[in-house]
């Protein structure tokens, strides 16, 4: 058995794994920290496929971890991009309503945002033309000036360099598993048992399976949800801001919306459909029987639980796989979107969405579990990359000091 003494092994070099590695080395420069990534490139999965939106923090319940970290995460990620010269646009965002019922939900979002410490305005519809002329709303809208867009790939590359500069080591193309050995959990790397001081499981869609292999997280099922965006490829109406609908009151998705790329093109989407595997990006992706079974079990739990309506989710989002339907959906926010004739599919992203096995509830907050010498990051869903820097610092302070 290879002994690594007081070292820390982090499984997964996504935005969460890199942030934890950086935070750990900043707090303890003498620490030996190793990140193992199963792919030969960084940002292949969720971290590199997210929308690039730096969220402001008004969606989340004030007692949640998301609310705790999103406002500071927004400030720190924007600051990092600006100081490091990484691509970023401070575009702001409007949330518009379709009817009086959604105006009431807008008011609740505003209340949450103010309680969370977000810079946010609830404005009369007559002011919308000044802030985003292309959008339309019912009686009110929200304006978030601090929502921004950045490049996930540039952020990941910068954080990788920063981690190495601080003395960390990152090893690619290594598939790490976990195994119980008495009261300790070992990392199995290329068939060799490694006994570090601590292990951080930040493996994204694979995190729950790793946790369950050592007896943690049995109360959850992972149901991966795939999101697909389209991007304009021809002439398009100019948008000043990101434009979002009022989110569904129960389901943990923000609805089809309009965002911008760093070069000014318009993105619409995403879909939010359950898929049979954490890396099931298309029909030819390899299927694993265990993942298929897990996804089906999770969908059954959602369908038979009282928290959500799986049929409603499928009915609402499946048609959005077709560009025409997706355009019709967002046309209620920006009518001129129908003038764009050329759209291109972007690579899809998959979020690792945990479901409570007994209740069928889609877990909407971050879930972190410490057991023995392992910290399991199990549900770092959106706004995971916005929150990543203070979230990682919290994990280190709470579990790794």
Secondary structure, DSSP 4 states (H G I P E B T S, - for coil): -EE-TT-EEEE--SHHHHHHHHHHHHH-TT--EEEE-SSSSSS-SHHHHS--EE--S-SS-TTSHHHHHHHHHHHHHHHHHHHHT--EE---EEEE-SSHHHHHHHHHHHHHHHHHT---EEEEGGGHHHH-TT---SSEEEEETT-EEE-HHHHHHHHHHHHHHTT-EEE-S--EEEEEETTEEEEEETTEEEE-SEEEE--GGGHHHHHHHTT--TTEEEEEEEE-EEEE-S-----SSEEEEPPPSSSS---SEEEE-TTS-EEEE---EE-SSTT--STTSPP-HHHHHHHHHHHHHHHHSSS--HHHHHHHHGGGGSHHHHHHHHHTT-GGGGG---EEEPPPEEEEEEEETTT--B--S--EEEETTEEEE----SSHHHHHHHHHHHHIIIII-
